[in-house]
Amino acid sequence: METSRARIVRDQNSEYEQALAQDEQRLQEERQARERAANIERKRAEAKQRAEQQKRLRQAVRDSLPSEPAQGEGVISLRIVFPDGNKKVRRFDSESSLKVANYLFGECGGVILHPFQALFEYVMAQEIVDSDGGDIDPQRLRIVTRFPRKILQSSKGNL
């Protein structure tokens, strides 16, 4: 009779330990799921904050752009093709200097340092999307002439 009682106790202890291990595994899976959800939410919040920052930056650049000059001497017309296939034509005064917000190009003191800076600023001010409709960081774009093929660089890298 003792051996069957010992076996019952041993079986109960074994079942208890298995149930305890299953509970701990379930709790750990729930904790991991909460952590994944928190990470996803944090990434969404960061993406939203970056998008808002980009929007403010684009608006600041847009506000700093000079008005488009009338066709005439010293004015160049450029056709710009964006990654999503969108095309825009914009005229630029070849002699003007563009003031930009100091926080964009801090050490520049807000004054143009590159002859194509107005073009860089115009492109940076656009809401640019890729072919899938996702936003593109304008800092990742390059301005390339068709013929002769040449990559134009701003004073701070690409754009």
Z-matrix of the N, CA and C atoms (Angstrom, degrees):
N
C 1 1.435
C 2 1.528 1 111.75
N 3 1.319 2 117.54 1 -35.77
C 4 1.459 3 122.61 2 177.91
C 5 1.523 4 110.86 3 -62.59
N 6 1.276 5 118.44 4 -39.94
C 7 1.453 6 121.39 5 -177.35
C 8 1.527 7 111.04 6 -67.13
N 9 1.319 8 118.23 7 -38.26
C 10 1.463 9 119.71 8 177.46
C 11 1.527 10 110.37 9 -70.03
N 12 1.343 11 116.99 10 -36.95
C 13 1.462 12 120.08 11 177.73
C 14 1.533 13 109.22 12 -65.74
N 15 1.304 14 118.57 13 -42.20
C 16 1.468 15 122.56 14 179.12
C 17 1.530 16 109.72 15 -63.98
N 18 1.338 17 115.07 16 -39.89
C 19 1.463 18 118.93 17 178.39
C 20 1.533 19 110.39 18 -64.45
N 21 1.343 20 117.55 19 -41.67
C 22 1.468 21 121.53 20 178.73
C 23 1.523 22 110.09 21 -62.12
N 24 1.317 23 117.21 22 -45.40
C 25 1.474 24 121.44 23 179.09
C 26 1.527 25 109.56 24 -62.50
N 27 1.329 26 116.49 25 -44.70
C 28 1.460 27 120.62 26 179.67
C 29 1.536 28 110.21 27 -62.64
N 30 1.335 29 118.18 28 -42.18
C 31 1.472 30 122.00 29 177.85
C 32 1.531 31 110.78 30 -63.94
N 33 1.336 32 116.14 31 -41.97
C 34 1.466 33 119.97 32 178.63
C 35 1.526 34 110.91 33 -64.16
N 36 1.320 35 116.00 34 -43.50
C 37 1.472 36 119.56 35 178.07
C 38 1.525 37 111.09 36 -62.25
N 39 1.323 38 116.39 37 -41.64
C 40 1.457 39 121.35 38 179.04
C 41 1.531 40 110.56 39 -63.18
N 42 1.340 41 117.22 40 -45.91
C 43 1.469 42 121.28 41 178.55
C 44 1.523 43 110.65 42 -63.70
N 45 1.339 44 116.65 43 -38.83
C 46 1.464 45 120.77 44 178.50
C 47 1.531 46 110.26 45 -63.43
N 48 1.331 47 117.15 46 -44.92
C 49 1.459 48 120.85 47 179.62
C 50 1.529 49 111.02 48 -64.97
N 51 1.329 50 117.38 49 -38.29
C 52 1.471 51 120.50 50 177.06
C 53 1.523 52 110.38 51 -64.75
N 54 1.330 53 117.49 52 -44.25
C 55 1.468 54 121.34 53 178.86
C 56 1.526 55 110.18 54 -63.55
N 57 1.330 56 116.40 55 -40.72
C 58 1.462 57 120.96 56 178.55
C 59 1.534 58 110.18 57 -63.55
N 60 1.323 59 117.49 58 -43.58
C 61 1.463 60 121.51 59 178.76
C 62 1.531 61 110.43 60 -64.25
N 63 1.337 62 117.58 61 -40.53
C 64 1.470 63 120.69 62 177.51
C 65 1.521 64 111.02 63 -64.10
N 66 1.349 65 116.55 64 -41.23
C 67 1.467 66 120.49 65 178.20
C 68 1.528 67 110.55 66 -62.40
N 69 1.326 68 115.81 67 -44.34
C 70 1.473 69 119.26 68 179.26
C 71 1.519 70 110.90 69 -64.02
N 72 1.316 71 117.44 70 -40.44
C 73 1.464 72 120.90 71 178.32
C 74 1.534 73 110.30 72 -63.80
N 75 1.329 74 116.68 73 -43.35
C 76 1.463 75 121.26 74 178.34
C 77 1.529 76 110.43 75 -62.16
N 78 1.341 77 116.27 76 -44.20
C 79 1.465 78 120.06 77 178.88
C 80 1.529 79 111.23 78 -62.89
N 81 1.321 80 116.94 79 -40.59
C 82 1.460 81 120.19 80 178.59
C 83 1.528 82 110.72 81 -65.97
N 84 1.334 83 117.74 82 -41.15
C 85 1.465 84 120.89 83 177.24
C 86 1.520 85 110.77 84 -62.85
N 87 1.345 86 117.12 85 -41.26
C 88 1.465 87 120.44 86 177.30
C 89 1.525 88 110.91 87 -63.78
N 90 1.334 89 117.33 88 -42.14
C 91 1.461 90 122.14 89 178.18
C 92 1.528 91 110.39 90 -61.84
N 93 1.343 92 116.95 91 -43.45
C 94 1.460 93 120.69 92 178.33
C 95 1.525 94 111.09 93 -64.72
N 96 1.328 95 117.15 94 -38.70
C 97 1.465 96 120.85 95 178.02
C 98 1.528 97 110.16 96 -64.42
N 99 1.344 98 116.96 97 -42.01
C 100 1.469 99 120.22 98 177.27
C 101 1.525 100 110.88 99 -63.67
N 102 1.337 101 116.68 100 -40.96
C 103 1.461 102 120.36 101 178.75
C 104 1.529 103 110.99 102 -64.34
N 105 1.350 104 116.73 103 -41.94
C 106 1.470 105 119.72 104 177.25
C 107 1.523 106 110.86 105 -62.29
N 108 1.335 107 116.47 106 -43.38
C 109 1.465 108 120.28 107 179.21
C 110 1.529 109 110.51 108 -63.96
N 111 1.333 110 116.52 109 -40.48
C 112 1.471 111 119.97 110 178.36
C 113 1.527 112 110.65 111 -65.14
N 114 1.345 113 117.17 112 -40.22
C 115 1.470 114 120.55 113 177.54
C 116 1.516 115 111.15 114 -63.56
N 117 1.331 116 115.80 115 -43.18
C 118 1.470 117 119.59 116 178.77
C 119 1.521 118 110.05 117 -62.01
N 120 1.320 119 116.98 118 -44.39
C 121 1.470 120 121.08 119 179.53
C 122 1.526 121 110.85 120 -64.17
N 123 1.335 122 117.04 121 -40.16
C 124 1.463 123 120.90 122 179.37
C 125 1.528 124 109.80 123 -64.82
N 126 1.341 125 116.49 124 -42.22
C 127 1.463 126 119.94 125 179.18
C 128 1.525 127 111.03 126 -65.38
N 129 1.327 128 116.64 127 -38.26
C 130 1.474 129 120.00 128 177.00
C 131 1.524 130 110.38 129 -63.14
N 132 1.338 131 115.87 130 -44.01
C 133 1.469 132 120.06 131 179.65
C 134 1.531 133 110.74 132 -63.54
N 135 1.337 134 116.59 133 -41.47
C 136 1.462 135 120.16 134 177.75
C 137 1.524 136 111.11 135 -64.28
N 138 1.332 137 116.68 136 -42.15
C 139 1.466 138 120.64 137 179.02
C 140 1.531 139 110.55 138 -63.72
N 141 1.331 140 116.13 139 -40.57
C 142 1.461 141 120.06 140 178.41
C 143 1.521 142 110.36 141 -64.98
N 144 1.324 143 116.64 142 -41.23
C 145 1.463 144 120.66 143 178.92
C 146 1.533 145 110.27 144 -64.70
N 147 1.351 146 117.23 145 -42.57
C 148 1.466 147 120.13 146 177.77
C 149 1.524 148 110.76 147 -62.92
N 150 1.337 149 116.42 148 -40.76
C 151 1.472 150 120.20 149 179.74
C 152 1.523 151 110.50 150 -63.96
N 153 1.324 152 117.16 151 -41.78
C 154 1.467 153 120.36 152 178.08
C 155 1.525 154 110.81 153 -65.37
N 156 1.323 155 116.16 154 -40.18
C 157 1.464 156 120.62 155 178.31
C 158 1.528 157 110.04 156 -63.98
N 159 1.339 158 116.85 157 -43.37
C 160 1.466 159 120.81 158 177.35
C 161 1.528 160 110.58 159 -61.81
N 162 1.322 161 116.59 160 -39.66
C 163 1.464 162 120.44 161 179.96
C 164 1.527 163 110.23 162 -63.79
N 165 1.352 164 116.68 163 -44.99
C 166 1.472 165 120.09 164 177.93
C 167 1.524 166 110.95 165 -63.35
N 168 1.326 167 116.20 166 -40.10
C 169 1.454 168 121.08 167 179.34
C 170 1.531 169 110.54 168 -63.44
N 171 1.336 170 116.18 169 -46.24
C 172 1.474 171 119.66 170 178.15
C 173 1.519 172 111.20 171 -60.29
N 174 1.339 173 116.46 172 -40.49
C 175 1.459 174 119.45 173 179.98
C 176 1.522 175 110.96 174 -66.09
N 177 1.337 176 117.13 175 -40.55
C 178 1.466 177 120.46 176 178.21
C 179 1.528 178 110.39 177 -62.77
N 180 1.317 179 116.70 178 -40.62
C 181 1.466 180 120.42 179 178.56
C 182 1.521 181 109.66 180 -67.65
N 183 1.350 182 116.69 181 -44.24
C 184 1.461 183 120.68 182 178.38
C 185 1.525 184 111.17 183 -57.15
N 186 1.343 185 115.73 184 -42.05
C 187 1.470 186 120.48 185 -179.81
C 188 1.528 187 111.83 186 -66.50
N 189 1.340 188 116.73 187 -28.28
C 190 1.465 189 119.93 188 -177.43
C 191 1.534 190 112.53 189 -86.07
N 192 1.330 191 117.53 190 -13.67
C 193 1.465 192 120.09 191 -179.10
C 194 1.525 193 110.77 192 -69.28
N 195 1.333 194 116.85 193 137.23
C 196 1.465 195 118.64 194 174.12
C 197 1.527 196 109.65 195 -71.31
N 198 1.306 197 115.71 196 159.28
C 199 1.464 198 118.48 197 178.43
C 200 1.531 199 108.97 198 -66.10
N 201 1.309 200 114.97 199 155.57
C 202 1.458 201 120.17 200 -178.56
C 203 1.525 202 109.15 201 -69.61
N 204 1.338 203 117.53 202 124.95
C 205 1.467 204 119.30 203 -177.86
C 206 1.529 205 111.81 204 -73.22
N 207 1.317 206 115.23 205 157.58
C 208 1.465 207 120.67 206 176.28
C 209 1.522 208 109.09 207 -72.49
N 210 1.330 209 115.45 208 156.00
C 211 1.458 210 120.91 209 178.30
C 212 1.520 211 108.83 210 -59.54
N 213 1.327 212 117.86 211 136.88
C 214 1.459 213 120.30 212 178.09
C 215 1.509 214 111.66 213 165.73
N 216 1.328 215 115.53 214 -166.55
C 217 1.462 216 123.02 215 -179.49
C 218 1.525 217 110.44 216 -63.60
N 219 1.302 218 117.51 217 135.21
C 220 1.457 219 122.02 218 177.31
C 221 1.519 220 114.02 219 77.77
N 222 1.332 221 117.10 220 11.56
C 223 1.463 222 121.31 221 179.46
C 224 1.520 223 107.91 222 -115.19
N 225 1.327 224 115.24 223 131.76
C 226 1.456 225 119.13 224 178.02
C 227 1.524 226 109.02 225 -113.01
N 228 1.312 227 115.75 226 143.96
C 229 1.464 228 122.56 227 177.83
C 230 1.516 229 108.19 228 -107.80
N 231 1.324 230 116.47 229 128.42
C 232 1.452 231 120.83 230 179.88
C 233 1.519 232 110.30 231 -122.68
N 234 1.330 233 115.80 232 138.17
C 235 1.456 234 121.77 233 173.19
C 236 1.518 235 106.56 234 -100.96
N 237 1.315 236 116.24 235 124.82
C 238 1.458 237 121.77 236 -176.37
C 239 1.519 238 108.03 237 -114.30
N 240 1.342 239 116.09 238 127.59
C 241 1.457 240 122.04 239 177.91
C 242 1.528 241 106.98 240 -109.36
N 243 1.324 242 116.05 241 122.09
C 244 1.460 243 121.98 242 -178.03
C 245 1.526 244 109.70 243 -91.04
N 246 1.339 245 117.00 244 162.97
C 247 1.474 246 120.35 245 -176.78
C 248 1.525 247 114.58 246 -56.70
N 249 1.332 248 117.61 247 -27.09
C 250 1.464 249 119.58 248 -179.94
C 251 1.528 250 112.48 249 -84.29
N 252 1.352 251 116.94 250 2.40
C 253 1.456 252 121.14 251 -179.87
C 254 1.516 253 113.49 252 94.06
N 255 1.327 254 117.45 253 -10.48
C 256 1.454 255 122.52 254 177.78
C 257 1.528 256 109.48 255 -63.26
N 258 1.340 257 116.51 256 136.53
C 259 1.469 258 121.11 257 -178.90
C 260 1.528 259 109.10 258 -120.30
N 261 1.320 260 115.36 259 138.28
C 262 1.461 261 120.88 260 176.29
C 263 1.521 262 108.67 261 -135.05
N 264 1.327 263 115.01 262 146.55
C 265 1.456 264 120.95 263 175.07
C 266 1.515 265 106.91 264 -114.47
N 267 1.327 266 116.75 265 133.21
C 268 1.468 267 121.65 266 -177.89
C 269 1.515 268 108.03 267 -141.29
N 270 1.328 269 115.96 268 139.95
C 271 1.461 270 121.74 269 175.92
C 272 1.521 271 108.80 270 -97.45
N 273 1.335 272 115.18 271 142.47
C 274 1.459 273 122.02 272 178.21
C 275 1.517 274 108.93 273 -130.05
N 276 1.325 275 116.37 274 142.79
C 277 1.459 276 121.99 275 174.45
C 278 1.519 277 106.84 276 -80.63
N 279 1.310 278 117.50 277 120.95
C 280 1.464 279 120.66 278 -174.95
C 281 1.525 280 112.83 279 -70.70
N 282 1.314 281 118.56 280 -13.94
C 283 1.465 282 121.39 281 -177.48
C 284 1.525 283 114.19 282 -105.39
N 285 1.324 284 117.69 283 -9.43
C 286 1.471 285 118.92 284 -172.71
C 287 1.521 286 111.61 285 -77.59
N 288 1.310 287 114.86 286 154.11
C 289 1.462 288 119.62 287 171.24
C 290 1.516 289 106.44 288 -111.79
N 291 1.284 290 116.16 289 137.34
C 292 1.456 291 122.41 290 -174.05
C 293 1.513 292 110.12 291 -103.32
N 294 1.301 293 117.12 292 127.84
C 295 1.458 294 121.35 293 173.71
C 296 1.514 295 107.15 294 -88.51
N 297 1.318 296 116.51 295 132.29
C 298 1.455 297 120.57 296 177.32
C 299 1.511 298 108.82 297 -122.58
N 300 1.311 299 115.73 298 161.74
C 301 1.455 300 120.22 299 -179.21
C 302 1.523 301 110.27 300 -58.78
N 303 1.322 302 116.61 301 136.56
C 304 1.470 303 121.10 302 -176.87
C 305 1.513 304 113.03 303 -57.88
N 306 1.341 305 118.25 304 -34.04
C 307 1.455 306 118.75 305 -177.05
C 308 1.519 307 112.45 306 -72.94
N 309 1.321 308 118.10 307 -13.45
C 310 1.458 309 119.57 308 177.76
C 311 1.526 310 111.17 309 -75.74
N 312 1.317 311 115.87 310 -46.19
C 313 1.459 312 121.49 311 -177.33
C 314 1.517 313 108.18 312 -131.03
N 315 1.322 314 116.16 313 63.25
C 316 1.453 315 125.19 314 -171.68
C 317 1.508 316 116.69 315 -35.27
N 318 1.334 317 118.26 316 -61.38
C 319 1.452 318 119.26 317 -173.75
C 320 1.522 319 112.96 318 -73.13
N 321 1.325 320 118.12 319 -10.38
C 322 1.461 321 120.71 320 178.89
C 323 1.523 322 111.12 321 -76.58
N 324 1.313 323 117.18 322 -13.76
C 325 1.451 324 119.41 323 -178.20
C 326 1.507 325 112.68 324 71.45
N 327 1.303 326 118.68 325 17.07
C 328 1.453 327 122.03 326 176.33
C 329 1.511 328 114.08 327 82.51
N 330 1.324 329 119.47 328 10.21
C 331 1.461 330 121.53 329 -178.23
C 332 1.524 331 109.15 330 -113.40
N 333 1.310 332 115.46 331 145.36
C 334 1.469 333 121.34 332 179.44
C 335 1.529 334 112.03 333 -57.27
N 336 1.310 335 116.99 334 136.61
C 337 1.454 336 121.88 335 175.58
C 338 1.521 337 111.55 336 -117.42
N 339 1.308 338 117.87 337 -6.87
C 340 1.455 339 121.67 338 -173.95
C 341 1.526 340 108.24 339 -130.57
N 342 1.326 341 117.66 340 138.84
C 343 1.472 342 118.60 341 -178.30
C 344 1.527 343 113.94 342 -61.85
N 345 1.323 344 118.44 343 -23.25
C 346 1.455 345 121.52 344 -179.38
C 347 1.526 346 112.24 345 -99.72
N 348 1.337 347 117.45 346 12.61
C 349 1.461 348 119.98 347 -173.41
C 350 1.530 349 111.96 348 -59.77
N 351 1.322 350 118.06 349 -36.98
C 352 1.470 351 120.19 350 178.36
C 353 1.528 352 110.31 351 -60.52
N 354 1.328 353 116.42 352 -39.54
C 355 1.454 354 120.63 353 177.28
C 356 1.530 355 110.59 354 -65.64
N 357 1.338 356 116.72 355 -45.07
C 358 1.463 357 120.52 356 178.30
C 359 1.528 358 110.29 357 -59.53
N 360 1.317 359 116.44 358 -43.70
C 361 1.464 360 120.39 359 -178.71
C 362 1.526 361 111.08 360 -66.51
N 363 1.322 362 117.11 361 -39.58
C 364 1.465 363 120.65 362 178.38
C 365 1.524 364 110.49 363 -61.20
N 366 1.319 365 116.73 364 -46.06
C 367 1.467 366 120.67 365 179.93
C 368 1.524 367 109.91 366 -64.94
N 369 1.331 368 116.61 367 -41.77
C 370 1.465 369 120.78 368 -179.21
C 371 1.532 370 111.36 369 -63.34
N 372 1.320 371 117.41 370 -29.33
C 373 1.466 372 121.65 371 -177.68
C 374 1.528 373 112.79 372 -77.62
N 375 1.331 374 117.61 373 -11.98
C 376 1.463 375 121.03 374 -177.97
C 377 1.523 376 111.30 375 -82.20
N 378 1.316 377 116.03 376 148.60
C 379 1.461 378 120.23 377 171.95
C 380 1.522 379 106.08 378 -85.20
N 381 1.315 380 115.81 379 108.22
C 382 1.454 381 121.60 380 -171.82
C 383 1.520 382 109.42 381 -106.51
N 384 1.326 383 115.80 382 130.25
C 385 1.462 384 120.67 383 177.75
C 386 1.518 385 108.91 384 -123.17
N 387 1.325 386 115.55 385 153.43
C 388 1.457 387 119.26 386 176.78
C 389 1.526 388 109.54 387 -84.15
N 390 1.307 389 116.50 388 -177.45
C 391 1.469 390 120.60 389 -176.32
C 392 1.527 391 112.69 390 -64.08
N 393 1.345 392 117.21 391 -20.40
C 394 1.466 393 120.87 392 178.18
C 395 1.526 394 112.17 393 -90.22
N 396 1.324 395 117.56 394 -2.36
C 397 1.459 396 120.76 395 179.83
C 398 1.518 397 114.13 396 91.54
N 399 1.337 398 118.38 397 3.26
C 400 1.462 399 121.49 398 178.73
C 401 1.519 400 110.69 399 -85.10
N 402 1.325 401 116.42 400 149.00
C 403 1.464 402 120.62 401 179.20
C 404 1.519 403 111.05 402 -66.46
N 405 1.327 404 115.07 403 146.18
C 406 1.459 405 121.82 404 176.31
C 407 1.517 406 107.16 405 -116.79
N 408 1.309 407 116.01 406 135.22
C 409 1.456 408 121.00 407 175.61
C 410 1.519 409 107.64 408 -71.06
N 411 1.335 410 118.71 409 120.11
C 412 1.466 411 120.12 410 -177.68
C 413 1.531 412 112.70 411 -60.96
N 414 1.329 413 117.18 412 -22.30
C 415 1.463 414 120.14 413 179.30
C 416 1.539 415 111.18 414 -65.57
N 417 1.335 416 117.20 415 -20.14
C 418 1.468 417 121.02 416 -179.60
C 419 1.528 418 112.64 417 -87.70
N 420 1.313 419 118.11 418 -8.43
C 421 1.462 420 120.88 419 -176.43
C 422 1.524 421 111.69 420 -82.24
N 423 1.324 422 114.84 421 157.81
C 424 1.458 423 121.72 422 173.85
C 425 1.514 424 107.74 423 -125.01
N 426 1.304 425 115.81 424 149.97
C 427 1.456 426 120.03 425 173.51
C 428 1.519 427 105.95 426 -105.67
N 429 1.346 428 114.67 427 122.87
C 430 1.454 429 121.15 428 -174.63
C 431 1.521 430 108.67 429 -125.83
N 432 1.333 431 115.96 430 130.34
C 433 1.468 432 119.48 431 174.49
C 434 1.518 433 107.95 432 -81.52
N 435 1.335 434 116.71 433 153.92
C 436 1.464 435 119.99 434 -178.56
C 437 1.525 436 111.85 435 -81.79
N 438 1.343 437 116.55 436 -49.70
C 439 1.457 438 118.43 437 -177.84
C 440 1.500 439 109.24 438 -144.30
N 441 1.263 440 121.20 439 122.40
C 442 1.457 441 125.47 440 -10.18
C 443 1.524 442 109.38 441 -68.69
N 444 1.312 443 115.73 442 144.97
C 445 1.471 444 120.48 443 -178.17
C 446 1.521 445 109.15 444 -65.06
N 447 1.337 446 114.22 445 121.05
C 448 1.450 447 119.72 446 -178.34
C 449 1.527 448 107.98 447 -148.30
N 450 1.333 449 117.04 448 136.94
C 451 1.462 450 121.62 449 176.48
C 452 1.521 451 107.48 450 -94.68
N 453 1.338 452 114.93 451 123.26
C 454 1.465 453 120.13 452 179.20
C 455 1.520 454 108.80 453 -91.21
N 456 1.301 455 116.45 454 135.23
C 457 1.468 456 122.11 455 -179.45
C 458 1.520 457 108.90 456 -115.51
N 459 1.356 458 115.71 457 140.74
C 460 1.455 459 118.83 458 172.43
C 461 1.519 460 107.07 459 -83.32
N 462 1.308 461 116.19 460 177.93
C 463 1.468 462 120.58 461 179.91
C 464 1.515 463 111.66 462 -69.86
N 465 1.364 464 118.77 463 -13.02
C 466 1.470 465 122.30 464 -176.74
C 467 1.523 466 111.46 465 -119.27
N 468 1.331 467 119.05 466 35.65
C 469 1.467 468 119.98 467 -179.17
C 470 1.507 469 109.63 468 105.40
N 471 1.329 470 117.05 469 -139.04
C 472 1.457 471 119.32 470 -178.96
C 473 1.511 472 111.26 471 -68.62
N 474 1.325 473 117.79 472 -81.85
C 475 1.470 474 119.46 473 178.73
C 476 1.475 475 108.94 474 -106.03
